[in-house]
Amino acid sequence: MDAVIARLRLAADYLKRESSAAVEELVETAFHAVPTSTAGVGELDRGGKSCALPPTGGDPRPACLSTTTQEQQKLRFRKELEILLVEEKEGKSDCKALRRIAELTELFNDEQQAQVWWHRAALEGDPVAIMMLTED
């Protein structure tokens, strides 16, 4: 019995080390930060600029995330929306594309238009759209 308990302890230690490494990798990837020897994760980003993680309960993005990055994301989403709308006009859209149009329209604060797209996606059989509409 002692051998079984010893093996279980070894397995538990291994899992603890592996999960800790996975969490560190996830934090590094999510916040574009690297651990430092003195302060842990979050002191320096990959470019070597100072970067502090936000306090708990606040904005989940690192404080070093610039507004230009946010603007680039908005431009990318607008371009994606334009492409999806063109494809929809050409009749190349499926229910997932219609749902994505609804999501992006909602992102740009056009709730009424987003509802139209949610309904169209649901009518085409998108399960997420159906779930969204049944929750309302």
C-alpha positions in Angstrom: 0.0 0.0 0.0 2.9 2.4 0.7 4.2 1.9 -2.8 0.8 2.9 -4.2 0.7 6.0 -2.0 4.3 6.9 -3.0 3.4 6.6 -6.7 0.3 8.7 -6.3 2.4 11.4 -4.6 4.9 11.4 -7.4 2.1 11.6 -9.9 0.5 14.5 -8.0 3.8 16.4 -7.8 4.3 15.8 -11.6 0.8 17.2 -12.4 1.4 20.2 -10.1 4.6 21.1 -11.9 3.1 20.6 -15.3 0.0 22.6 -14.5 2.1 25.4 -13.1 4.2 25.5 -16.2 1.0 25.5 -18.4 -0.4 28.4 -16.4 2.8 30.4 -16.7 2.8 29.8 -20.5 -0.8 30.8 -20.7 -0.2 34.1 -18.8 2.9 34.8 -20.9 0.9 34.2 -24.1 -2.2 36.1 -23.0 -0.4 39.1 -21.7 2.7 39.1 -24.0 4.8 39.1 -20.8 7.8 37.2 -19.7 8.7 36.2 -16.1 11.5 38.0 -14.4 13.7 36.6 -11.6 12.6 39.2 -9.1 9.0 40.2 -9.9 7.5 37.2 -11.7 5.3 37.5 -14.8 4.3 40.9 -16.0 7.3 43.2 -15.5 8.6 43.2 -19.1 6.8 42.6 -22.3 8.5 40.8 -25.3 9.7 44.1 -26.7 11.5 44.9 -23.4 9.1 47.8 -22.5 7.8 48.1 -19.0 4.5 46.5 -18.6 2.4 46.0 -15.5 -0.5 43.6 -15.2 -3.8 45.2 -14.2 -5.2 44.8 -10.7 -7.7 42.0 -10.2 -11.2 43.0 -11.2 -9.9 45.6 -13.7 -9.3 45.7 -17.4 -7.8 42.2 -18.3 -5.4 43.7 -20.9 -1.9 44.7 -19.9 -1.4 48.3 -19.1 1.2 48.5 -22.0 -1.4 47.6 -24.7 -1.5 50.7 -26.8 -4.5 52.4 -28.3 -2.9 51.9 -31.7 -3.2 48.1 -31.2 -6.9 48.6 -30.3 -7.4 50.8 -33.4 -5.7 48.1 -35.5 -8.1 45.5 -34.1 -11.1 47.7 -34.9 -9.9 48.2 -38.5 -9.3 44.5 -38.9 -12.9 43.8 -37.6 -14.3 46.4 -39.9 -12.6 44.8 -42.8 -13.8 41.4 -41.8 -17.3 42.7 -41.6 -17.1 44.3 -45.1 -15.8 41.1 -46.6 -18.6 39.1 -44.9 -21.2 41.5 -46.2 -19.9 41.3 -49.7 -19.9 37.5 -49.6 -23.5 37.6 -48.2 -24.6 39.8 -51.1 -23.1 37.2 -53.5 -25.0 34.4 -51.8 -21.8 32.7 -50.4 -22.7 33.0 -46.7 -23.7 30.1 -44.4 -25.2 30.3 -40.9 -21.8 30.8 -39.3 -21.0 33.8 -41.5 -24.3 35.3 -40.7 -23.7 34.8 -37.0 -20.3 36.5 -37.4 -21.9 39.4 -39.1 -24.3 39.7 -36.1 -21.4 39.6 -33.7 -19.4 42.2 -35.5 -22.4 44.5 -36.0 -23.1 44.2 -32.3 -19.4 45.0 -31.6 -19.9 48.3 -33.4 -22.9 49.2 -31.3 -25.6 48.7 -33.8 -28.0 46.6 -31.7 -31.0 46.8 -34.0 -29.1 45.8 -37.1 -27.4 43.0 -35.1 -30.7 41.6 -34.0 -31.7 41.3 -37.7 -28.5 39.3 -38.4 -29.0 37.2 -35.3 -32.5 36.3 -36.5 -31.2 35.5 -40.0 -28.5 33.2 -38.6 -31.0 31.5 -36.4 -33.3 30.9 -39.4 -30.4 29.3 -41.2 -29.9 26.9 -38.3 -26.9 28.4 -36.4 -27.1 26.8 -32.9 -25.4 29.8 -31.2 -27.8 32.3 -32.8 -30.8 30.1 -31.8 -29.4 30.0 -28.2 -28.9 33.8 -28.2 -32.4 34.4 -29.3 -34.0 32.0 -26.8 -32.2 33.7 -23.9 -33.9 37.0 -24.7 
